[in-house]
Amino acid sequence: MRQFNLPDLGEGLEEAEIVTWFVNEGDNVVADQPLVSVETDKAVVEVPSPWSGRIAHLHGAKGDLIKVGAPLVAFAEGPQEDTGTVVGEIDRGGPPTHQDRAPSAPARAPQALPAVRALARKLDVDLNLVQGSGPGGTITRADVERAAKSLTDAGPAEPLKGVRRAMAQRMSASHAEVVPTTVTEESDIADWAKGEDVTIRLVRAIAAACKAEPSLNVWYNAQAGERRLINRIDIGIAVDTDGGLIVPVLRNVGERDARDLRAGLDRMRADAKARSIPVEELRGATITLSNFGMIGGRFASLIVVPPQVAIVGSGVAMDRVRAYRGEVAVRRIVPLSLTFDHRVVTGGEAARFLMALKADLEKAT
């Protein structure tokens, strides 16, 4: 019997969630036939069979988490080597994954007497979630009882899966590593033509700003202490879905016209919402846009996801009273936020980038 292990899916994650099995135990399969679909970092990926043979055993059921390198399928017939295949492109020379970075310091264990710990076990309370009110932050019996009541009122725990689990991992890694600083500005877009495509104007303005101040279109390798300026501008576009945040990448935006960019963005958003977006379209962004103003909000302190060093946010556009050409006028104003990694980007570089962004948006066409 030969084991096929869950392969490295090329996304830097340690595990994947089983979505659907396409085969059953006892089935005969051929090489490259889809075996299972798994949910990884923001995408559902089909895993093909590495060889032809008969399925002897399936490891895991729908909803189970399988570690990369753990047994996935046992074959009654197979090749002489027990190995896995590589699914998707693995760029060994690309930006570092979170696994390459130094781990953060372990959290301090909760302080509680043995009797209080026993009560927590009885009431099924995780002491890591309890804020202690005793001396030095010690957790008391009253703290545990209060937490148990709150958990009862809140309902059952829901483990994070799929996109939300990946988001939690990425945000934790970012919080532990990046030194974020946010600057804000407002752009007057009242002279835009009626029906102007806001998102595409933002994308093209980011491209213009990257050309004016290239130091924000960068990957930073913290372990090596090296930054890499990227000539091509590949913008990650944050897409809000029911399952969580997905960030597909709009490629080479500085060399594409508005119509082509809109067609590409529509296709990516449709694929993202259908969970059918290819893995390679979720990797390699050089800077990110969060157009949260489509939902609401003005300014934001956004999250920079390494190895990127910057993210642009656009708030909701509103008509506001402004001094304009020596007179008081009502103008259409869009709020802008730029969060950058201050380890790599200076305040002057960020300010110049933001002003170039503002200037491009304020063009009539």
Backbone torsions as a table, in degrees:
resi	resn	phi	psi	omega
1	MET	NA	133.0	-178.7
2	ARG	-112.6	137.7	-178.8
3	GLN	-98.5	134.7	170.7
4	PHE	-107.2	119.9	-176.8
5	ASN	-93.9	153.6	177.3
6	LEU	-59.4	120.3	-175.1
7	PRO	-78.3	166.6	171.7
8	ASP	-69.0	117.3	-176.2
9	LEU	-87.3	6.0	173.6
10	GLY	77.8	20.9	-176.3
11	GLU	-120.9	2.0	177.5
12	GLY	77.5	13.7	178.8
13	LEU	-97.6	159.8	-178.2
14	GLU	-96.0	-12.2	-174.1
15	GLU	-154.4	167.3	176.8
16	ALA	-145.1	155.1	-178.8
17	GLU	-103.1	131.2	178.9
18	ILE	-70.6	126.4	178.6
19	VAL	-101.0	-55.1	-177.6
20	THR	-148.2	132.6	169.2
21	TRP	-87.1	135.3	176.6
22	PHE	-99.1	-6.0	-178.1
23	VAL	-131.0	164.6	176.8
24	ASN	-124.1	161.0	175.7
25	GLU	-61.3	134.0	-177.2
26	GLY	97.0	-13.8	179.5
27	ASP	-71.3	148.0	170.5
28	ASN	-97.5	131.3	-178.0
29	VAL	-125.7	163.2	176.0
30	VAL	-114.8	161.0	-179.9
31	ALA	-57.5	138.5	178.9
32	ASP	76.5	2.5	174.9
33	GLN	-73.5	134.2	179.2
34	PRO	-60.1	130.2	178.0
35	LEU	-97.7	-44.4	-171.8
36	VAL	-158.2	152.6	169.4
37	SER	-108.3	137.1	-179.3
38	VAL	-127.9	149.9	177.8
39	GLU	-97.1	122.1	-178.6
40	THR	-114.8	-147.8	-179.1
41	ASP	-70.2	88.6	172.0
42	LYS	73.3	19.1	177.9
43	ALA	-153.6	153.6	172.0
44	VAL	-100.3	123.4	-173.0
45	VAL	-121.0	136.6	174.3
46	GLU	-86.4	133.6	178.0
47	VAL	-104.1	117.7	-178.5
48	PRO	-84.9	161.1	176.4
49	SER	-73.3	135.1	-179.5
50	PRO	-78.1	-15.9	-178.2
51	TRP	-156.8	173.7	175.7
52	SER	-88.6	149.0	179.0
53	GLY	163.2	-173.1	-179.6
54	ARG	-106.9	134.6	-179.8
55	ILE	-75.1	120.8	178.1
56	ALA	-95.4	-37.8	-176.8
57	HIS	-157.0	140.6	175.0
58	LEU	-105.2	125.5	-179.9
59	HIS	-92.5	106.1	177.0
60	GLY	106.2	153.1	179.0
61	ALA	-119.3	173.1	179.2
62	LYS	-54.2	129.9	179.9
63	GLY	94.5	-12.8	179.4
64	ASP	-75.1	148.0	174.3
65	LEU	-95.7	128.2	-179.9
66	ILE	-116.3	129.4	178.4
67	LYS	-74.2	144.6	173.1
68	VAL	-60.1	129.3	-177.8
69	GLY	93.0	-7.8	178.1
70	ALA	-85.1	154.9	-179.9
71	PRO	-57.7	134.4	178.7
72	LEU	-114.4	-50.4	-179.3
73	VAL	-137.8	135.3	173.3
74	ALA	-101.7	129.3	179.5
75	PHE	-104.6	135.2	174.2
76	ALA	-74.4	-27.8	177.4
77	GLU	-130.1	139.3	179.8
78	GLY	-174.8	-173.7	-178.5
79	PRO	-75.3	-179.1	-175.4
80	GLN	-80.6	-19.2	-177.0
81	GLU	-105.4	137.4	174.8
82	ASP	-90.3	105.6	-175.6
83	THR	-151.0	173.5	175.1
84	GLY	-119.4	163.9	175.7
85	THR	-99.4	166.6	175.9
86	VAL	-103.2	123.6	-179.5
87	VAL	-103.3	126.4	-179.7
88	GLY	83.6	171.4	-176.6
89	GLU	-82.6	131.7	175.5
90	ILE	-115.9	108.2	-176.7
91	ASP	-92.1	96.9	-175.8
92	ARG	-66.9	-20.0	-178.3
93	GLY	-98.6	5.7	-175.3
94	GLY	-83.7	-165.5	-177.7
95	PRO	-66.7	152.4	-177.0
96	PRO	-69.5	147.9	174.1
97	THR	-86.4	172.2	179.2
98	HIS	-64.9	-26.8	-179.5
99	GLN	-69.0	-22.6	-179.5
100	ASP	-78.8	-12.6	-173.0
101	ARG	-93.3	157.5	-179.4
102	ALA	-65.7	134.2	-179.7
103	PRO	-68.8	152.6	177.7
104	SER	-76.2	162.2	-178.8
105	ALA	-65.3	141.1	-178.9
106	PRO	-64.0	147.1	179.9
107	ALA	-70.8	149.7	179.3
108	ARG	-70.5	132.3	-178.5
109	ALA	-65.8	142.1	179.4
110	PRO	-64.3	141.4	-178.5
111	GLN	-95.8	120.9	179.5
112	ALA	-158.5	147.6	177.2
113	LEU	-70.7	156.5	-179.7
114	PRO	-53.8	-39.6	-179.2
115	ALA	-65.4	-35.5	179.0
116	VAL	-71.1	-37.7	176.5
117	ARG	-64.0	-39.0	178.3
118	ALA	-64.2	-41.0	177.7
119	LEU	-63.4	-40.2	179.2
120	ALA	-62.3	-41.0	177.7
121	ARG	-64.7	-40.4	-179.6
122	LYS	-63.9	-39.8	-177.8
123	LEU	-91.0	2.8	179.3
124	ASP	58.5	49.5	179.1
125	VAL	-110.2	126.8	176.5
126	ASP	-81.8	114.9	-176.4
127	LEU	-63.2	-21.4	178.4
128	ASN	-66.9	-18.3	-179.3
129	LEU	-99.5	2.3	-175.4
130	VAL	-102.6	131.9	175.5
131	GLN	-92.1	117.9	-176.5
132	GLY	-76.4	140.8	179.2
133	SER	-110.1	-0.1	-179.6
134	GLY	-83.0	-177.7	-179.4
135	PRO	-57.2	130.2	179.4
136	GLY	65.5	21.6	179.2
137	GLY	82.9	13.4	178.6
138	THR	-64.2	138.2	179.5
139	ILE	-82.8	128.0	-178.2
140	THR	-102.0	171.1	176.7
141	ARG	-59.4	-41.0	179.9
142	ALA	-63.0	-37.4	178.2
143	ASP	-62.0	-43.7	-179.2
144	VAL	-65.9	-43.6	-179.8
145	GLU	-64.4	-39.3	177.8
146	ARG	-64.9	-40.9	178.6
147	ALA	-65.9	-39.4	179.4
148	ALA	-62.8	-41.0	178.0
149	LYS	-65.1	-40.5	179.5
150	SER	-64.3	-39.6	179.0
151	LEU	-66.1	-37.0	177.9
152	THR	-64.9	-42.5	179.5
153	ASP	-67.3	-31.9	-176.0
154	ALA	-78.9	-21.6	-177.7
155	GLY	95.9	-177.5	-175.1
156	PRO	-69.3	151.5	177.1
157	ALA	-70.6	144.8	179.4
158	GLU	-120.8	107.2	-179.0
159	PRO	-63.5	141.3	176.9
160	LEU	-71.8	134.1	-180.0
161	LYS	-133.4	159.5	170.7
162	GLY	55.3	-124.3	-174.7
163	VAL	-60.5	-43.5	-177.7
164	ARG	-66.9	-37.1	176.9
165	ARG	-64.6	-44.5	179.0
166	ALA	-62.9	-39.9	178.6
167	MET	-62.0	-42.7	179.5
168	ALA	-61.9	-41.0	179.6
169	GLN	-65.1	-44.4	-178.5
170	ARG	-67.1	-42.5	-178.5
171	MET	-66.9	-36.9	178.0
172	SER	-65.0	-42.6	179.1
173	ALA	-64.1	-40.7	179.2
174	SER	-63.7	-44.9	-178.0
175	HIS	-62.5	-35.8	-178.0
176	ALA	-75.7	-22.6	-171.3
177	GLU	-111.4	-48.0	-170.3
178	VAL	-75.6	146.5	171.3
179	VAL	-105.2	91.8	-171.4
180	PRO	-85.1	141.5	173.2
181	THR	-137.8	138.5	-176.6
182	THR	-119.3	133.8	171.7
183	VAL	-120.6	150.1	-176.2
184	THR	-129.3	159.8	179.3
185	GLU	-159.3	168.3	175.1
186	GLU	-124.9	142.8	-179.4
187	SER	-120.6	133.9	179.9
188	ASP	-88.0	112.6	-177.3
189	ILE	-114.2	21.9	-176.3
190	ALA	-65.5	-21.4	-178.1
191	ASP	-90.1	4.3	177.3
192	TRP	-64.0	151.5	173.6
193	ALA	-67.6	150.8	179.6
194	LYS	-61.2	134.0	178.6
195	GLY	81.6	14.3	179.8
196	GLU	-58.6	141.5	180.0
197	ASP	-80.0	104.4	-173.0
198	VAL	-62.5	-49.1	-176.1
199	THR	-62.6	-42.9	-179.5
200	ILE	-67.8	-36.6	175.2
201	ARG	-62.1	-40.2	177.4
202	LEU	-63.5	-44.1	179.9
203	VAL	-60.6	-46.1	-178.4
204	ARG	-69.5	-32.8	177.5
205	ALA	-68.5	-37.4	175.8
206	ILE	-63.2	-41.1	177.4
207	ALA	-60.8	-42.9	178.4
208	ALA	-63.4	-40.3	179.7
209	ALA	-67.9	-36.7	177.8
210	CYS	-64.6	-35.8	178.0
211	LYS	-71.4	-34.8	179.3
212	ALA	-74.6	-35.8	-179.2
213	GLU	-136.2	83.2	-173.0
214	PRO	-65.7	-13.0	-174.1
215	SER	-68.7	-7.7	176.7
216	LEU	-100.4	-11.8	175.6
217	ASN	-95.9	72.8	-164.5
218	VAL	-139.6	149.6	163.5
219	TRP	-107.0	139.0	-179.7
220	TYR	-121.0	125.1	175.8
221	ASN	-99.2	101.6	-174.9
222	ALA	-67.0	-34.9	-178.1
223	GLN	-64.6	-40.8	-178.8
224	ALA	-89.3	-13.7	-176.6
225	GLY	67.4	37.3	-176.4
226	GLU	-126.1	141.2	171.3
227	ARG	-112.1	151.5	-179.9
228	ARG	-127.7	112.1	176.1
229	LEU	-74.6	129.8	-175.8
230	ILE	-102.1	127.1	-179.6
231	ASN	-71.5	-41.7	-178.1
232	ARG	-84.8	144.5	-178.2
233	ILE	-104.5	108.6	178.9
234	ASP	-114.3	110.0	-172.0
235	ILE	-99.2	124.3	171.4
236	GLY	-77.4	129.8	-178.8
237	ILE	-109.8	112.4	-179.4
238	ALA	-68.3	124.7	-178.8
239	VAL	-119.9	121.7	179.6
240	ASP	-84.2	121.7	177.6
241	THR	-125.5	169.2	178.9
242	ASP	-62.1	-30.9	-178.0
243	GLY	-85.4	-11.0	-178.5
244	GLY	138.0	-169.9	-175.6
245	LEU	-87.6	129.0	175.9
246	ILE	-121.7	140.3	-175.7
247	VAL	-127.1	81.5	173.6
248	PRO	-71.5	162.3	-172.0
249	VAL	-112.6	124.8	175.5
250	LEU	-92.5	114.7	-168.3
251	ARG	-86.3	147.3	167.9
252	ASN	48.9	48.7	-172.0
253	VAL	-66.7	-24.3	-178.2
254	GLY	-70.8	-14.1	-177.1
255	GLU	-114.3	13.6	-175.8
256	ARG	-120.5	148.3	178.9
257	ASP	-84.8	171.9	-173.6
258	ALA	-62.0	-41.0	-177.8
259	ARG	-64.5	-42.6	179.1
260	ASP	-65.7	-40.8	178.7
261	LEU	-64.1	-42.2	179.3
262	ARG	-63.5	-43.0	178.8
263	ALA	-62.2	-43.4	178.9
264	GLY	-65.1	-40.4	-179.7
265	LEU	-67.6	-42.1	178.3
266	ASP	-60.8	-42.6	180.0
267	ARG	-64.8	-43.4	-179.3
268	MET	-64.1	-41.9	-179.1
269	ARG	-65.7	-40.2	178.2
270	ALA	-63.5	-43.3	178.9
271	ASP	-65.5	-39.1	-179.1
272	ALA	-64.4	-44.3	-179.3
273	LYS	-69.4	-29.1	178.4
274	ALA	-86.0	-2.6	-177.6
275	ARG	59.6	32.8	-179.3
276	SER	-118.0	13.9	-177.0
277	ILE	-71.5	134.0	179.3
278	PRO	-61.7	146.7	-177.6
279	VAL	-57.7	-40.6	-175.6
280	GLU	-65.3	-18.7	179.3
281	GLU	-84.7	2.1	176.8
282	LEU	-107.7	4.6	-173.0
283	ARG	-122.1	151.4	168.7
284	GLY	89.2	14.7	177.2
285	ALA	-63.6	143.6	177.9
286	THR	-101.0	-18.6	176.3
287	ILE	-162.3	156.5	-173.0
288	THR	-124.6	147.6	173.9
289	LEU	-116.5	129.1	171.4
290	SER	-117.2	102.9	-179.9
291	ASN	-91.3	63.4	-175.8
292	PHE	-69.1	-14.6	178.0
293	GLY	-63.7	-15.7	174.9
294	MET	-64.8	-21.9	178.5
295	ILE	-105.4	-47.8	-179.4
296	GLY	160.6	168.6	179.6
297	GLY	100.1	152.0	-178.3
298	ARG	-105.9	-64.5	-179.1
299	PHE	-118.7	160.7	-178.6
300	ALA	-153.6	146.6	166.7
301	SER	-93.1	104.1	-170.9
302	LEU	-90.6	172.8	-177.1
303	ILE	-104.6	122.2	174.7
304	VAL	-87.6	124.6	-179.1
305	VAL	-101.9	114.3	178.6
306	PRO	-58.8	149.8	9.1
307	PRO	-86.1	5.0	176.1
308	GLN	-64.6	162.7	-179.5
309	VAL	-123.1	1.7	-177.0
310	ALA	-156.1	152.2	173.8
311	ILE	-143.0	136.7	179.9
312	VAL	-104.0	135.9	176.4
313	GLY	-119.6	140.3	177.7
314	SER	-122.1	122.9	179.8
315	GLY	-89.0	-174.2	-176.9
316	VAL	-72.8	130.5	178.3
317	ALA	-75.8	137.7	-177.4
318	MET	-140.7	152.6	172.4
319	ASP	-79.4	125.4	-177.2
320	ARG	-136.2	152.4	178.9
321	VAL	-79.5	126.3	-177.2
322	ARG	-139.0	155.8	168.2
323	ALA	-77.8	124.0	-176.3
324	TYR	-138.2	114.4	179.5
325	ARG	52.8	44.9	175.8
326	GLY	81.4	4.7	-179.9
327	GLU	-130.4	163.2	174.2
328	VAL	-88.4	126.9	-176.2
329	ALA	-143.0	157.9	173.0
330	VAL	-92.5	120.2	-175.9
331	ARG	-124.7	151.3	177.1
332	ARG	-83.7	120.8	-173.0
333	ILE	-121.7	133.1	174.5
334	VAL	-113.8	125.9	177.9
335	PRO	-77.2	141.4	-179.3
336	LEU	-124.3	138.7	174.9
337	SER	-126.3	138.3	175.3
338	LEU	-128.6	113.3	174.9
339	THR	-104.0	130.8	-176.2
340	PHE	-135.8	158.0	179.0
341	ASP	-84.8	108.6	-173.3
342	HIS	-73.3	-5.4	172.4
343	ARG	-69.2	-28.8	-169.9
344	VAL	-115.7	-35.2	-173.8
345	VAL	-107.0	132.2	177.0
346	THR	-82.2	162.2	177.1
347	GLY	-62.6	-37.0	178.8
348	GLY	-65.1	-42.1	178.3
349	GLU	-62.8	-42.8	179.5
350	ALA	-64.1	-43.2	-179.7
351	ALA	-64.0	-41.9	178.3
352	ARG	-64.8	-39.3	176.8
353	PHE	-61.0	-47.1	-176.9
354	LEU	-64.8	-38.8	179.4
355	MET	-69.9	-34.0	175.4
356	ALA	-67.6	-38.3	175.8
357	LEU	-61.3	-48.3	179.6
358	LYS	-60.3	-45.0	-177.5
359	ALA	-62.7	-41.5	-179.8
360	ASP	-66.6	-39.3	179.4
361	LEU	-66.3	-29.1	-176.2
362	GLU	-83.5	0.3	172.3
363	LYS	-69.4	144.8	-177.6
364	ALA	-65.8	-35.6	179.3
365	THR	-132.8	NA	NA
